[in-house]
Amino acid sequence: MKLEWLGDERSTIEAIFLWSNHYAPRYKKPFRITNEVWLSASEIQVVEYLLENEELQLNMAGVARRLGISPSAFTAMAAKLEKMGLVEKYYHEGNRKNLIVLVTAQGRFIYGEYARQLCELWQAPVLDKLSRIPAKYQTLFAEALQGMAGVSAGYRKTVSPRTHLKRKERAE
């Protein structure tokens, strides 16, 4: 069956699915950043978003929302990173419920090592190619990926289209 609904975008969607299928099993699996520090992609993304968040001053729920994870998952990862000495939690003065998580000097160092390694890995196969795409098209592509994330998040909440099917009884 030809999947015509994807139209001319089939090869792009296929490449996204290929990347997703390779990335998904590794998302929670720790990898070596330094001899002493191993973090998963989900954990290093928390550090990355916290570094970006310093100017935004989002609380923990706000950072979790940006990452597309539950507040409880973010809290668990922040607690693990805090035990490792990579982040510290602070309260806004006068509001003990509004926690802000900041990256420590050690966390900045670890993120710097990760960024250096990733840049080396991604330079030729990814970054060089993306740099040749005009900014307006990169923005459109990013919007399409965000749309895919939104649809995926909503799709998980819907009923499976096959739940109404009943298995055909076998004739004996």
N, C-alpha and C positions, 0 to 999 in steps of 0.2 A: 504494500500500500504506500503510495507516495503521499508524504505529508505536505500538502500544498498550502496549508494555512500559514506555514512559516515563510513562504514566498522566497524572495531573494536573500532574506536574512538567515536562511538555514545554516550556512557555513559558519556564520558568526555565533549563532545560538549553539551549534554543535561544539565550537571551540570553548564557549563558556561552560557548557556541560562537562566537557572533557576536563577542563581545569577544576571545576567544582568536584568532580568525582575523584580527582587526584588529591585535592586539598582536604576534603572532608575527613578522611580517615586519619589525617595527620594533625588536625586542628587541636586535639586534646593531648597529643603525644609529645612529651618533652624532647627537646633537642639541645645540644650543647652550644652555649654561647661563650662561656669561658670554661676553663678546667673545673671550676667549682660550681658554676651556675648552669642549670638546665631549666628551660622554661618552655611551655607549650605556646603555640601561636596565639591561643586565646589569652594567655597570661601576658605575653609581650604586647598584644594589642591593648590591654588594659593600661600598661605603662605608657604606651604611645599616646593613647587618648588622654591620660592624665597629664602628660607633658603639654599637650595642646590645650587642655582644660585650664591651665594655670591662669590664662588671661580671661577665660570665660567665667571662672569661679562657679561652675555647675556643682550641685550637690551630687551625692552618690547615685541617686535615682536618675538625675539628668544625664550623667555619664553613661549609665547602663542603657538608657533609652538611645543615646547616640550609637552605642555599640550594637544595639539590637538584641540585648540579652536581658534576662529578668533581673530585677534588683537583688534578689537572693543569690543568683549566680555571681553577680558583680561583687556583692558583699563577701562571699566565700573566697573569690580570687583576691580581693583586696586584703583579706585577713592573711592569706597565704603569703602574699607579697610583703606584707608588713612583718611577718615572722622572719622572712628572709632579709629584712633590712632594706628593701627596695622602695618602700613607700611608708608614709606616716599619715595618721589621721588627725585632723584638727576640727574644732568646733568654731562656728561663727560666734563671736562674742554675743551673749544674751540669748542664744538659741542652741541648746544642747542636742536637738534633734537633727539639725542641719549640718551633717558631717561633710567636710571637704577632705579629699585624699590628695596628698602631694608626694611627688617623687623625690627621694633622697639623693644625695650626691652619688652614692653607690648605685642607685637605680638609674641615674643619668649615665653613669659609666657603662653599665650593662646594656642600656639601650643603645648607646653609641657603638658598642661592639657589634650588637645585633644589626644595626643600620649599616655599618661598614661591610659586614658579611653579606647582607641581603643585596646591597648595592652591587657588590662584585658578582653575585649570582645573577642578578636581574639586568645588569647593564646592557649586554648585547641582545639577549632574547626578548626583553620587555621594554626597558626604558629608552633605548635607542629608537625603537619602532614607535613608541608613543610620542617621542619628541618630534616626530615628523608629521604628526596629526595636528592640524590647526586647533587652537584652544577652544573655539566654538564647537567643534565636533567632539573634542574630548568631553566638554560639558554635556553635550547631548548623549554621549555614550554613558557617562556617569549617571545621568538622569534615567536612562534605560535600565542600568544595573540597579538603581534604587527602586525603580518600578518593579523589577523582578523580585527584589527583596520584599517589597510590600505585598505583592501577589502571593509569594511563597508563604509569608507570615499569615495571610488571610486564608490561604488554601488549607493550611494545617487545621484550621478551625472548622472547615466544612466537612460534611459527611462524604465518605468515599462514594464515588459514583457506582460502585459495584455492590454496595450494601443491600440494595433492593433485589439482587439476583439470588435465586435459589438453585442449588445444584440439581441437575436432572437426575431423577431416580433411575437406577440401572434396571433393565429388564432381567429377570432371573431365569 
